[in-house]
Every structure is written in structure tokens, then in C-alpha cells.
Amino acid sequence: MRAGWPKEKVLAAYCSAMAHRVVALLERNGVKPEFAITGGIAKNIGVVSRIEKELGLKALKPRHDTQLAGAIGAALFAKTLLEKGKK
């Protein structure tokens, strides 16, 4: 922005860079046609649309708050570790 770039162009570049990074990780680990995006990034339509465009796939549309997925997953993982430790 200091160089005089409009805010919209800076935000588009950010969304593109984030999407490209996510797609690189997905391609390394594999992605199936019916995939979901969770976490805060799923709330950024600019990043989500670019991920879909790079993959040539549409993400499933969330029905619940995407930020809860990580928290719930972490809680379930911690519960499992705790239960294993008691045995």
C-alpha cells in the first residue's frame, strides 16, 4: 500500500498467495472431489474461491461455524489421549 497499490489489489494478492499455499499442501497430501475447508480461512470467500479455482473443484458448503471444527477436533484428540493414558 505504501507503493500506492489500491487496497483491493493488495487484498487480492493476499488471497491468491494464501490459496496457492493451501493448494500446495493439499496436492502434497491429496484431495478428494468432495472436500471441506475449515477454520477461519473458510470464512474468507476470496481465499476459498481461489482454492476452488486452482483445484478445479468446489468445496462443500459448511452448515456450521467453520472455526468450531478445529476446536472440536482438538478436544476429541485430547480426550482420546487422556483415555489412552488411563489404561
ABEGO torsion letter per residue (X at the ends): XAAGBBAAAAAAAAAAAAAAAAAAAAAAAEBBABBBBBEAAAABAAAAAAAAAAAGBBBBBBABBAAAAAAAAAAAAAAAAAAAAAX
